Amino acid sequence: MYFDKDGYIQPVKITFEGVKPSPFAKPRPATKKDATTAIDAFHSTFYNPDMKLYAISSDGKGRAAIWVQAIYWDMIMNAYKRTKDPKYRQLIEDIYQGGYEQYDKYNWDNKIEWFIYDDMMWWIVSLARAYEITNDPKYLAHASSGFYHVWKESYDPERGGLWWNFKHDAKMSCINYPTIIGAMTLYNITKDPDYLEKAKKVYDWSRNVFFDAEKGCIADNMHYHFQRQNGMDIDWKTQLYNQATFIGSAVMLYKETKEKRYLDDAILGADYVRNVMCSSSGLLPFKNGVEQGIYAAIFAQYIIRLIEDGNQPQYLDWLRFNIDAAWNYRDQKRNITFKNASMPCPEGVMESYDASGCPALMQVVPLR
């Protein structure tokens, strides 16, 4: 489906039209075995065992951005949940230790390591997920203390929503929706109603500010301008990861409350990605900015929640199409993939961000 010029939804058939067959491999459906190959290849290409975190690029240089490390950790956790292979269970612990050593023992008061609120929240969510898998109390302790630190420092009790940075001059989707996810993950663990109350509060505010309830798109950010009548300057630039965390937030609230309005929101947000943001053939969008290659990996984390917890299997063929396209265009020597699934994966130095989308999808989407 897509929106025509008059704003009406029209059907579209997702095919491999516009996606050239890989010159390196015959196009074929990716398999469960391929999913393991893909995550192992991503890990071996980009992981630095000395710092127990991931490098920026395949030449091993640098350390990938602090918030992105949490997304890579999610990928490993998903690989463990999919396979139950103890090597991934050990990596959950190793990557935790890498973050512990690199980021001042998860000291949330350190405003040098944690220089923005959403960087904290991505890790808080992942720490809570690690507890769900391991039942190790250290993960829950860090996640809970981090959540309340961000809430205390960032939540605006006067106007609602969370500030993005320490200057308190902007509110972004990338802090508000992950905060809802963090609150709901901690609520699912503890059943403390305070988390659920906070999640609902932020969702209602964010929906009112960031969500286009007709189209299903999510704005990127807003700034206050009190000299204007409406008091807000909203940037409606759409980003795949904001659509993703909005979908995840809505589905988690739907699963707990059974209120259909949340599910309806999530479906509208997912349909906007598929019908408007994707290429004409159905390939997920990508961007070339700093660290933006990670967006499809974040989308993987939350679209599967809509499919499974929201009982919306209509998205599976579309996601498998994206997986098959990227996997068939992979670098055959390294088995790594590229964010632009309509072209062969580059053979030279690649950033880890740009290689993350396909292996992340493969860990959560059921394959043959």
C-alpha positions as CSV (number, residue, x, y, z in Angstrom):
1,M,0.0,0.0,0.0
2,Y,1.0,3.6,-0.5
3,F,-0.6,7.1,-0.1
4,D,-1.7,8.5,-3.5
5,K,-1.6,12.3,-4.3
6,D,-5.1,12.6,-2.7
7,G,-4.0,11.0,0.6
8,Y,-5.8,7.6,-0.1
9,I,-4.2,4.3,0.6
10,Q,-3.5,2.2,-2.5
11,P,-2.1,-1.4,-2.8
12,V,1.4,-2.1,-3.9
13,K,3.0,-5.5,-4.6
14,I,6.4,-6.0,-3.1
15,T,8.7,-7.7,-5.6
16,F,12.4,-7.8,-6.4
17,E,11.7,-5.3,-9.2
18,G,14.5,-2.7,-9.1
19,V,16.8,-5.0,-7.2
20,K,19.4,-6.6,-9.4
21,P,20.3,-10.2,-8.8
22,S,23.6,-10.5,-6.9
23,P,26.6,-11.2,-9.2
24,F,28.1,-13.1,-6.3
25,A,25.3,-15.5,-5.3
26,K,22.1,-16.9,-6.7
27,P,19.1,-15.1,-5.2
28,R,17.6,-17.5,-2.7
29,P,15.7,-17.2,0.6
30,A,17.9,-16.7,3.6
31,T,17.8,-19.5,6.2
32,K,18.3,-20.0,9.9
33,K,21.8,-21.1,9.2
34,D,22.4,-17.9,7.3
35,A,21.2,-15.9,10.3
36,T,23.9,-17.5,12.4
37,T,26.5,-16.9,9.7
38,A,25.5,-13.3,9.4
39,I,25.7,-12.5,13.2
40,D,29.0,-14.3,13.5
41,A,30.4,-12.5,10.5
42,F,29.3,-9.1,11.8
43,H,30.8,-9.9,15.2
44,S,34.1,-11.2,13.9
45,T,34.5,-8.2,11.5
46,F,33.7,-5.4,14.0
47,Y,34.2,-6.7,17.5
48,N,37.3,-5.6,19.5
49,P,38.0,-8.3,22.1
50,D,40.4,-6.1,24.0
51,M,37.8,-3.4,24.7
52,K,34.9,-5.9,24.5
53,L,32.9,-3.5,22.4
54,Y,32.6,-2.9,18.7
55,A,34.8,-0.8,16.4
56,I,33.6,1.9,14.2
57,S,34.8,0.1,11.0
58,S,36.1,-3.1,9.7
59,D,39.7,-2.0,9.9
60,G,39.3,-2.2,13.7
61,K,39.8,1.5,14.2
62,G,38.0,3.5,16.8
63,R,35.1,2.6,19.1
64,A,31.6,2.8,17.8
65,A,29.3,5.4,19.3
66,I,28.3,4.8,22.9
67,W,24.5,4.5,22.1
68,V,25.1,2.2,19.2
69,Q,27.0,-0.3,21.4
70,A,23.7,-1.0,23.1
71,I,22.1,-1.9,19.8
72,Y,24.9,-4.3,18.9
73,W,24.4,-5.8,22.4
74,D,20.7,-6.3,21.6
75,M,21.7,-8.1,18.4
76,I,23.8,-10.6,20.4
77,M,21.0,-11.0,22.9
78,N,18.6,-11.8,20.1
79,A,21.1,-14.3,18.7
80,Y,21.2,-16.0,22.1
81,K,17.4,-16.1,22.3
82,R,17.2,-17.5,18.8
83,T,19.9,-20.2,19.2
84,K,20.5,-20.7,22.9
85,D,24.1,-21.1,22.0
86,P,26.3,-20.5,25.1
87,K,28.9,-18.5,23.1
88,Y,26.3,-15.7,22.8
89,R,25.4,-16.1,26.4
90,Q,29.1,-15.4,27.2
91,L,29.1,-12.5,24.9
92,I,26.2,-10.9,26.8
93,E,28.5,-10.9,29.8
94,D,31.5,-9.8,27.9
95,I,29.9,-6.8,26.3
96,Y,28.4,-5.8,29.6
97,Q,31.9,-5.8,31.0
98,G,33.2,-3.8,28.1
99,G,30.6,-1.1,28.8
100,Y,31.3,-1.3,32.5
101,E,35.0,-0.6,31.8
102,Q,34.6,2.0,29.1
103,Y,31.7,4.0,30.5
104,D,32.8,4.5,34.1
105,K,31.0,1.5,35.6
106,Y,27.7,2.8,34.3
107,N,28.0,5.8,36.4
108,W,25.0,7.9,35.2
109,D,26.3,11.0,36.9
110,N,29.3,11.1,34.6
111,K,28.5,13.8,32.1
112,I,31.6,13.2,30.1
113,E,30.8,9.6,29.1
114,W,27.1,10.1,29.1
115,F,26.8,13.4,27.3
116,I,23.1,13.2,26.3
117,Y,20.0,11.6,27.7
118,D,19.1,9.2,24.9
119,D,22.6,7.6,25.0
120,M,21.8,6.6,28.5
121,M,18.3,5.3,27.7
122,W,19.5,3.0,24.9
123,W,21.8,1.3,27.4
124,I,19.1,1.3,30.2
125,V,16.8,-0.6,27.9
126,S,19.4,-3.1,26.9
127,L,20.5,-3.6,30.5
128,A,16.9,-4.4,31.4
129,R,16.7,-6.9,28.5
130,A,19.9,-8.5,29.7
131,Y,18.2,-9.1,33.1
132,E,15.2,-10.6,31.4
133,I,17.5,-13.2,29.8
134,T,20.0,-13.8,32.6
135,N,18.2,-12.9,35.9
136,D,21.5,-11.4,37.0
137,P,20.6,-8.6,39.5
138,K,23.5,-6.4,38.4
139,Y,21.7,-5.7,35.1
140,L,18.5,-4.7,36.8
141,A,20.3,-2.5,39.3
142,H,22.0,-0.5,36.6
143,A,18.8,-0.3,34.5
144,S,16.6,0.9,37.3
145,S,19.1,3.4,38.7
146,G,19.7,4.7,35.2
147,F,16.0,5.1,34.4
148,Y,15.3,7.1,37.5
149,H,18.4,9.2,37.0
150,V,17.2,10.1,33.5
151,W,13.7,10.7,34.7
152,K,14.8,13.0,37.5
153,E,17.2,15.0,35.2
154,S,15.2,15.0,31.9
155,Y,11.5,14.8,32.5
156,D,9.7,18.2,32.3
157,P,6.8,18.1,34.9
158,E,5.5,21.5,33.7
159,R,5.0,20.8,30.0
160,G,5.5,17.1,29.8
161,G,8.0,15.0,27.8
162,L,11.7,14.5,28.3
163,W,14.5,16.8,27.3
164,W,17.1,15.4,24.9
165,N,20.2,17.2,26.2
166,F,21.6,18.6,29.3
167,K,20.9,22.2,28.2
168,H,17.1,21.4,28.2
169,D,16.5,23.2,24.9
170,A,15.0,20.4,22.8
171,K,12.7,17.4,23.1
172,M,13.3,14.6,20.7
173,S,11.5,11.4,19.7
174,C,14.8,9.5,20.3
175,I,14.6,10.1,24.1
176,N,10.9,10.0,24.6
177,Y,10.0,6.8,22.9
178,P,13.0,4.8,24.3
179,T,12.0,6.1,27.7
180,I,8.5,4.5,27.3
181,I,10.2,1.2,26.2
182,G,12.6,1.4,29.2
183,A,9.7,2.0,31.5
184,M,7.6,-0.9,30.1
185,T,10.6,-3.3,30.1
186,L,11.2,-2.4,33.8
187,Y,7.5,-2.7,34.5
188,N,7.4,-6.2,33.0
189,I,10.2,-7.2,35.2
190,T,9.2,-5.6,38.5
191,K,5.4,-5.0,38.1
192,D,6.0,-1.6,39.8
193,P,3.0,0.5,38.7
194,D,5.1,3.6,38.7
195,Y,6.9,2.5,35.5
196,L,3.6,1.9,33.8
197,E,2.2,5.2,34.9
198,K,5.3,7.0,33.5
199,A,5.1,5.1,30.3
200,K,1.5,6.1,29.7
201,K,2.3,9.7,30.6
202,V,5.1,10.1,28.2
203,Y,3.3,8.2,25.4
204,D,0.3,10.5,25.6
205,W,2.5,13.6,25.5
206,S,4.7,12.3,22.7
207,R,1.7,11.2,20.7
208,N,0.2,14.6,20.9
209,V,3.5,16.3,19.9
210,F,5.3,13.9,17.5
211,F,2.6,11.7,15.9
212,D,0.7,12.5,12.8
213,A,-2.4,10.4,13.5
214,E,-3.5,10.6,9.8
215,K,-0.3,9.5,8.1
216,G,1.4,7.5,10.9
217,C,4.7,9.4,10.7
218,I,6.8,10.5,13.7
219,A,8.4,13.9,13.9
220,D,12.1,14.0,14.8
221,N,12.2,16.9,17.4
222,M,10.6,20.0,18.8
223,H,11.7,23.2,20.3
224,Y,9.7,25.7,22.3
225,H,9.2,29.2,20.9
226,F,7.1,31.1,23.4
227,Q,6.7,34.1,21.2
228,R,4.6,32.0,18.9
229,Q,1.0,31.2,19.5
230,N,1.4,27.5,19.5
231,G,4.7,27.7,21.3
232,M,6.3,24.8,19.4
233,D,8.6,24.4,16.4
234,I,8.3,20.8,15.3
235,D,10.6,19.1,12.8
236,W,8.6,16.6,10.8
237,K,11.7,14.9,9.3
238,T,11.0,11.2,9.5
239,Q,13.6,8.8,10.8
240,L,13.4,5.0,10.6
241,Y,14.5,4.6,14.2
242,N,11.9,7.0,15.5
243,Q,9.2,5.0,13.7
244,A,10.7,1.9,15.3
245,T,10.6,3.1,18.9
246,F,7.2,4.5,18.4
247,I,6.0,1.1,17.2
248,G,7.7,-0.6,20.1
249,S,6.2,1.8,22.7
250,A,2.7,1.4,21.4
251,V,2.9,-2.4,21.2
252,M,4.3,-2.7,24.7
253,L,1.5,-0.6,26.1
254,Y,-1.0,-2.6,24.0
255,K,0.3,-5.9,25.3
256,E,-0.1,-4.7,28.9
257,T,-3.4,-2.8,28.7
258,K,-5.1,-4.5,25.8
259,E,-6.3,-1.0,24.7
260,K,-6.7,-1.2,20.9
261,R,-5.8,2.4,20.4
262,Y,-2.1,1.5,21.0
263,L,-2.2,-1.3,18.5
264,D,-3.9,0.9,15.9
265,D,-1.1,3.5,16.4
266,A,1.6,0.9,15.9
267,I,0.1,-0.5,12.7
268,L,-0.3,3.0,11.3
269,G,3.4,3.7,12.1
270,A,4.5,0.5,10.5
271,D,2.4,1.0,7.4
272,Y,4.0,4.4,7.0
273,V,7.4,2.9,6.9
274,R,6.4,0.2,4.4
275,N,4.2,2.3,2.2
276,V,5.8,5.7,2.2
277,M,9.4,5.5,3.5
278,C,10.5,2.4,1.6
279,S,11.7,2.3,-2.0
280,S,9.2,1.4,-4.7
281,S,10.3,-2.2,-4.5
282,G,9.9,-2.3,-0.7
283,L,13.5,-1.9,0.5
284,L,13.9,-0.2,3.8
285,P,15.2,3.3,3.8
286,F,18.8,4.2,4.7
287,K,20.7,7.4,5.4
288,N,24.4,8.3,4.9
289,G,24.8,10.6,8.0
290,V,27.0,9.9,10.9
291,E,25.9,6.7,12.7
292,Q,22.7,6.6,10.8
293,G,23.3,3.2,9.2
294,I,22.2,1.6,12.5
295,Y,18.5,2.6,12.0
296,A,17.4,-0.6,10.3
297,A,18.8,-2.6,13.2
298,I,16.7,-0.6,15.6
299,F,13.7,-1.1,13.4
300,A,14.2,-4.9,13.6
301,Q,14.0,-4.8,17.3
302,Y,10.6,-3.3,17.4
303,I,8.8,-4.4,14.2
304,I,9.0,-8.0,15.4
305,R,7.1,-7.0,18.6
306,L,4.3,-5.7,16.4
307,I,4.3,-9.0,14.5
308,E,4.4,-11.3,17.5
309,D,2.8,-9.4,20.4
310,G,0.4,-7.5,18.2
311,N,-0.4,-10.6,16.0
312,Q,0.4,-8.7,12.7
313,P,2.1,-11.3,10.5
314,Q,1.4,-9.3,7.3
315,Y,4.8,-7.6,7.7
316,L,6.8,-10.9,7.5
317,D,7.1,-11.3,3.8
318,W,8.2,-7.7,3.4
319,L,10.9,-8.1,6.0
320,R,12.1,-11.4,4.5
321,F,12.3,-9.7,1.1
322,N,14.6,-7.1,2.7
323,I,16.7,-9.8,4.3
324,D,17.0,-11.8,1.1
325,A,17.9,-8.8,-0.9
326,A,20.7,-7.7,1.4
327,W,22.0,-11.2,2.1
328,N,22.2,-12.1,-1.6
329,Y,24.2,-8.9,-2.1
330,R,26.6,-9.6,0.8
331,D,30.3,-9.6,0.6
332,Q,30.9,-13.2,-0.1
333,K,34.4,-13.2,1.6
334,R,33.4,-11.6,4.8
335,N,29.6,-12.5,4.8
336,I,28.8,-8.9,5.8
337,T,25.9,-6.9,4.3
338,F,25.3,-3.3,3.4
339,K,22.5,-0.9,4.4
340,N,21.7,-0.3,0.7
341,A,20.3,-3.7,-0.2
342,S,19.9,-2.7,-3.9
343,M,23.6,-2.9,-4.6
344,P,26.5,-5.3,-3.8
345,C,28.1,-4.8,-0.4
346,P,31.3,-2.7,-0.7
347,E,34.5,-4.8,-0.4
348,G,36.7,-2.3,1.3
349,V,36.6,-0.7,4.7
350,M,33.0,-0.5,6.0
351,E,31.5,1.1,9.1
352,S,29.8,-1.2,11.5
353,Y,26.7,0.9,11.5
354,D,26.2,0.3,7.8
355,A,26.5,-3.5,8.2
356,S,24.1,-4.0,11.1
357,G,20.6,-3.9,9.5
358,C,20.4,-7.3,7.8
359,P,22.0,-9.4,10.6
360,A,19.8,-7.7,13.1
361,L,16.7,-8.5,11.1
362,M,17.8,-12.1,10.7
363,Q,18.0,-12.6,14.4
364,V,14.4,-11.8,15.0
365,V,12.5,-12.6,11.8
366,P,11.6,-16.3,11.4
367,L,13.5,-17.8,8.5
368,R,13.2,-21.1,6.7
